[in-house]
Amino acid sequence: MIKESILRQKKEMEEAFRSKYVRRDAEIKTEKWIDKDIIKVVAGVRRAGKSFFSLHTLKGKKFGYVNFDEEEICNAKFDEVLKSVIEIYGKFNILFFDEIQNLKNWEIIVNRLKRQGYNLMITGSNANLLSGELATQLTGRYVEIEIYPFSFKEFLLAKGFNSSSTELPEDVGKILSMLRDYTIRGGFPEIVVKNYDYKEYLSTLLNAIILKDIVKRHKPKYPEVITNLVYFLISNISSLISLTKLSENLNIGSVHTAEKYVGYLEEAYLFFFLKQFSFKAISQIRSPKKVYTIDPGFYSSTAFRISENLGRLMENLVAIELLRRKSYYNPNLEIYYFKTNEGYEVDFLIKKGLRITKLIQVTYANKFDEIDKREIRALLHTKELFKGHKPEVLVITWDYEDEKEIRWFGKRGKVKFVPLWKWLLG
């Protein structure tokens, strides 16, 4: 039976090779993969395209493949699985294990295979894939790449749209139309490429993440609380979240349990959270965090009124893109939100090394008069607090572009206004 399952997986994998591939931003990090002494680790939320990305990277190479997202294979003796792979694939240079976190004691098995000289690639839907024994024993001997749902650039590539052509108003109009579609439906590859119904697809995916990556893995005492927590956080994206209030409002039981459950959701790549910036570590710990989902489609597929919340969806998109840029291009980047003692809030404060480099607000606006003046005041006030850092001040809009010198009660500064589509493609 194991042999038949691996044969079937081989046919599915060969079929995947014939499918359309969209060049991913993550390819910038694949240079190190030619080193056979490094374990290749590809992590990310379910259905983000980890397997397809990995298969594309292996194109032209001889490899053996096993997908551990099948209970029968996970429950079999590993030596039997390995024997069947060798029999079916013959001689290969790389051993590719998909969704490795489902295999019991996978860290021990991977370590053993590495010592035996196998060149390994593994994927997993778990942010802590390299925690514990594997990370301890393989220091400096692995490279990890995180795969996200399509960026807007990847989304346009998948749609066959040339984003370099934006000189005519109708070109910008087309981009804005596609951006609205991307903002609402999200960037999961199968929705974009195969045009699946996003609400049905994301509802099924969300249930799979909750059941397989959270409930089955961690066995929480009250699994229904996990589901309630997921939907509560989705409905409150781009908002401040307090663990104390979560535990009270959702009857979780304690702040400790709420923190643990939120950690499960982060580990499954379903949500990520930003701390409030402070030079004092204790203030960062005690302050509420801002919550974002890994794909805006999760919000749109469960919300009743999308149009009224485009500003929140835009902010969520910017948060994801900042995370993506940190992962691929600048790992030393630190991303926070900021709130002054007077209550002024800045959506994103970017820090690089010892210097605060950018202050960013996100707002749904098509012209200057539509921007809430409090958004700009918050930027000027915060810029004054960190004037020694000389941060760039940026407002990301829907379709308004300009640069203005703005004054307010003795505070002044140059503010750059950039349309979301242009910033995402920048």
N, C-alpha and C positions, 0 to 999 in steps of 0.2 A: 504493500500500500504506500509506503514512504517513497519508493522508487516511482510509482505512478504519479504521485503528487509533485515530485521534483521534475518529472518529464513534462507534466502539464504546465508547471511554472516556467520551464524553459521555453515552451511554445508561446506562452503569454509574453515573456520577455522578448522573444524574437519578433513578435507582432508589434510590441512597443517601439522597436527600432524603426519600424516602417511608418510610425506616426510622425506628425509634424513636430519639430523641436523648435522652441523659441529660445534664442540665445539669452542666458541668464547673467545678471550682474555679478553673480558669485564666481563666474569663470575667472575673474581677476585674481582669485586666490588659488588657482589650481596648479601653479607652476611647481610647487613643492611635491606634487603628487607623483612625479616621476621617480622619486626616491623610494625604492622598494623597502627600505628599513623603517619607513614611517607608516603607521596605521592611518588610513584615511577615514575620518569620521564625519558623516553628513547628518545634521540634526535639524529638526524643525517640526512645525505642527503637521498633523495628518493631512494628506492630499495637497501639500504645497508643492510637490514635484521633486521630492528628494530622490526617489528611485529613478525617475526619468533623467534627472540631472546626472546622477551617478552612472547610469547606463551610457549616456552620451559621452561622458568622460572616458569610459572604458571601450568606446567604439574602436574596433581595429585591434583590440587586445584579446588574448585568450583568457577567459575567466570562467569560474564556476559560480552558480547563483542559487541561493536559498532564501525564500521569503518566510520569516518566522511569524507572520501575521495569521498563521493557520494553526489551530489548536492541535491537530493531528501531528504535525511536524514538531511542534514545541514539546509535546508529551512523549515523543519517541526518544530512544537512547541516541545521544549525539553521535556516537561512533557509527551507528547504523546510517544516520543522515549523511555523515561525511563519506562513508563507503559508497553510498548511492550517488553522491555528487561526483566522486572520482570515476565511477563506472559510466555515468551518463555523459560527462563532459570530457573524459580522457585527460590528457595533459593540459594543464592551464597554469598561467603565471600569477593570477590574482584570484582570491576567494572573496566573493561578495555576499555579505549577509545583510538582508533587508529586515528592518524593524527588530533589531537584535534584542531590545529591552524585554521582549516577550519570552525569551529563552531563559530558563532558570539557571542561575550561576554563570551567566554569560561572560562576566569578567574573568572568571577562572579559565573558561574555555578559550577565550581570546588570548589570554596570556600564554596558555599552553601551546596554542597554534603558532603564536609569534615565536616562541622559543624553538619550535620545530622548523622554523624557517619559512612559514607561509607569509605571503604578501597579502594583507587584508584590507578590505574596504567594508565599513559597516554604516548602516543608517539607523536612526531611531527617533521616535516622537517624544523625546524626553530631554528637557533642558539640563538635567543632571546626569546625562549619559556618561560623562567622564569623571563623575564623583566616585569616591570610595576606592576600592582596591585597584582598578585599572589605572586611574589617574596617578595614584601613588607609585605604582610600579613602572609606569611608562612615561615618566617625566622626560619631556623633550623628544619623545619617540612617536608622537602622533600629531596630526594636523586636523583641526576641527573647522568645518564650514557650516554656517547656519543658512538654511533655505527658507525664505519667506514666500507668501503668495506673491503673484506678479506685482512688480512696481509699475508705475504708470508708463514708464518707458517700455517695459516688457509687454504691458497690456497693448500699447500701440503697435509694437512689433507683431504681436499675435494677430492683431486685426489687419495687418498689412498696411498700416498708415505711415507715411513718411513724415516724421515729426520735425524734420529740418526745413520743411516748406511752410512757413508761417508769415509770409510777406503780405498776402491778401487777406482782407477781412473775412472772406468765406472760409479760408483755411483755419483761421482762429476760431470761427464759428463751429467748424467741424470738431476741432480739438476740445472746445468747451462742451459740446454735445457728448463726446466720448468721455470726457472727464466726469460729467454728471452721471453717466452710465457706470463708470468705474467707482465713483464715490458711493453709489447706491448698491450696486451688485457685488462689488469687491473684486479681488484679484485671484481667486482660486483657479488654477489652470483649466480644469475641466469645464468650469462655468464659462470661462472666456473663450476657449478654443472650440468646445463642443456645443456651446450655447445652451447648456442645461438650464432648466428653471431654477433660478438661484434660491428661491425660498424653500422649495422641496429639497434641493441638494444640501443646503446649509443646515436645515433642520435635521436631516439624517446624519450629517457629519457631526453636528454638535452632540447628538445622542451617542454616537460612536466614541467621541472623545471622552464624554462623561463616563460612559460605561467601561470602555476598554482601558483608557489611559489614567483614569482617576479611581473609580469605584473598584474595579477588578484589581488594580495594582495596590491600592492603599487600604481597601476594605474599611472605609469609615463606618462608625457605629450607626450613623443616621444618613444613609445615602441620599434620601430625599432632600436633606438640607443642602447638599452639594448642588443639586439641580436648582433649588431656589436661589442659592448664592450666585450661580452662573447667570441666571436670567436677571437677577437684580443688578449685577455688575454690568451686563450688556445694556440694560436700560439706562445706566448712569455713566456711560463712557464720557471722557473728557471732564469728569467731575471729581471733586475731592471726596475721598473715602476714609472714614475713621473705623478702625477695628472695633473700638468700643461700641459705636453705633451699629455696626454690622452684627455684632454678637447680640445686641439688644433687639434690634428690629427683626432679625431673622430667627430668633430663639436658638442661636447656635450653642449657647451654654456658658461660654467664657471667652475672654479676649484671646487666651492661648489657643483654644480650639479654632477660633476664627482665623487667627494668624496661620495655623497649620493648614486649614482648608484653602485659604488664599494661596499658600505655598504650593499646594497640589495643582491649582489652576495655572500658576506661573510655570510650573514644571512641565505641564502639558502644552505649553506655548499658546494657551488660550488667551491669556491676559498678560500685560506687563504694567508696572507701576513706576511713577516718577516721584522722587522725594523732593521736598522743598529745600532750596539751597540755603545753606547757612555755613559760616566758617566754624560753627560749633557742632560737633558730631551728635551730641545729645539732642540738640534742637531738630536735626534731621530725623532722628529716630522717633521723637515724640510728635512731630507734626503729621497731619493727615497726608495721605498720598493721592496722587492723581491716577485714575485708572483708564487704561486703553485696551481695546481688544485687538488681536493680531490681524483682523480683517474687518473693514467697515460693513461688509455684507451681513455679518452676524447681527448687527444692530438693525439694519434695514429689513432683514427677513423676519424680525420679531416686532418691529415698531408699527404703530398705527398711522402716525403722521411724520413722514420722512421730511417733507419740504420745510417744516418748521424748525428742523434741527440740522440743516445743512452746515451751519457753523460748527456744531459739535463733530459732525462727520469729517469736515475739513481738518479740524484740529487733530482728530484721530489719525488721519492720513499723514499729516506732517509728523506726528509722533512716530509712526511706523517708519517713515522715510529717514528720519534722524537715526533711529535704531539701526536701520539697514546700512546707512552710511558709516556709522560707528563700527559695525561688524565687518564691513568689506574694505573700508578705506582708511579709517582713523580710530583704531581701538583705544587710543588715549583720550578720546572725546568723552566728556561727562555731560549728561543731560539732566536738567532739573526744571522745576517751575519755581517761581519766586513770588513772595507776598510780603509787602512792606508792613511796618507797624501801623500805618494809616489805613491798611486794607486794600491798597492797590495791588493788583495781581498781574503778573506777566506769564504768559502761557509757557514759554520755554526760555531758560537761561542756559547758555552753552559755555562750558569751561574747558579749556585746553591747557594742561599743565597748571601753572599758578595763575593764569590769566583768564578772566571772563571775556569771551570773544564776541558773543552775540546775545541780543535780547530780541525775542520774536513774539509777536502777537498774531493770531489768526482770526480773521473775521470775514463773514459772507457779505461782501460789498462790491458794487460795480462802479462806484464813484466816491470821491472824497467825502461828500456830505452824508453818505450812508454809514460812515464809520463812527461808532460810538466814541465820543471825545474822551471818555474815561479810559479807553484802550490806549490812546496816545499819551494821555497824562501819566498812566502807569509806566509807560516806557521812559518818558522824560524824567520822572521821579526816580526810577530805578537806575537810569543812566547817571544821574547826579550822585547817587549813593556809591556807584562804582566808577566814578569819573577817572580815577587813576588807571583803570584797566582799558579805557577808551574802547568800549564795546561797540560793534556795529548795531544799529537799531533798525529793525525790519518789521514791516507789517505785511503779512501774506493775505491777499484779497482773492476774491473770485475772479474779477476782471477789471482791476484798476491798477494802473502803473504810473508811478511818478517818483519824484524825490523832492522833499520840501524841507526848508529850515523852519522849524516850528518853535514858538515861544509860549510859555505858560507860567504866570506868576514868578517871573525871574529865572525860570528854567528854560533852557533852549537846547536844541539839538537837531541834527540832520536826520530825517526819517526817510527810509526807502520803502516804497510800496511796490510789491511784486505780485503779479497774478499767480495763483496756485499752480497752474499748468506749467508756467515758465520755471517756477522754482523746482517743481518735481523733475523737470527734464534737465535742470542745470547741472 
